[in-house]
Amino acid sequence: MQKTLGIVTILAAAGLAGCGYTPEQRAVNGAAIGAGTGALLGAATHSGVGGVLAGSALGAATGAILGANTTPPPPAYYPPPPPPPSCARWGSDPYGNPVCVRYYGY
């Protein structure tokens, strides 16, 4: 029973290990990974199901706290590009449409 519970918990945690963009998702994933690790440590250090369940509960709580608090910062803000240069002199194309002939700063 101990090995089965530990293996099932580890497999569930491994399936969620790559996900997590928001603090909530990272908390859930951290809880799953922590529960699996705690279940394995509880099975290794105690005999009986109580050690597995206690290790799983402590690992899930610790993993959820650490997962939620290790959220990466949001991406940097990049300002919009500068506006195109202003037209210094207007002309017209062969069809009579206005066209900028010369820009400021060139």
N, C-alpha and C positions, 0 to 999 in steps of 0.2 A: 504494500500500500504506500509506503514512504517513497519508494523509487518511482512508482507510477505518478503520484501526485507531484513530485519534483520535476519529472520529465515533462508532464503536461504543462506545468507552469512555465518551464523554460521554453518550450515550443511556442506557447502563446506570447511570451515576451519577445522572442526572436522575431516573430511575425510583425510586431509593432515597433521594432527597434529603429527602423529608418524613417518613421513618420514624425511629424511634429513641427509646425510652423508657428502656432500660437502658444501662449503659456498653458492653456487648458490642454491642448494636445500633448505638449511636452510633459505635463504633470501626469496624464494618463499613461503615457509610454514609460515614464520613469517609475510609476507605481508597478507596472507590469514587469519591468526588468528587475526592480527591487524585490518584488514578490518571488520571482524565480530564484534569484540569488539567495534570498532569505530562506526559501524552502530547502535549497540544497545545503546551506549551512546548518539549518535546523536538523535536517536528516543526518548530517555528518556528526553533529555534536550530541544529539539526544536520541534515545531509543523511544519509539512510539510516534503516534500521529501528532501528539501535542507539541513536540518540538518542531515538526514541520509547519504546523499551523501558526505557532507563535513566531517562528522565523519568517514565515510568509507575510504575516500581518505587520511585523516591524519593518521588514524590507519594503513592503508596499508603501507604508507611511513615509519612510525616509526617501524612497525613490520619487514619490510625488512631490515632496517638499523641494528636493534638489532639482528635479526636472522643471518645476515651475519657476524656480529662481535662476536658472541658467539660460533663460531665453536670450538669444542673440539680439543685439540692438537693431532697430529698423534700418533699412538701407539709407544711405546718405541722400540728402536732397540736392539735386542738381538744378541750378537756376536755369530759366529758359534762355535760349540763345539770344544774342543782341539783335535788335531790329536791323534790317538791311539799310545800307547807307542812303541818305536823302539825295534826291535828284537835284543837281545844280542847274541843268539846262534841259528843257523839253524840246523835242522835235516831233516829227510825224513820219510814219512809215508810208510806203507807196499807196496804201489804202486809206490814208487820212487818220489812222489811229494814233493817239498820243504815245510817244516812246521817249524814255529818258535817254538823252544823248551823252550827258556827262554827270558823274556823281561827285559829291563832295569828298575830299580826302584822297582822290586818285590823281 
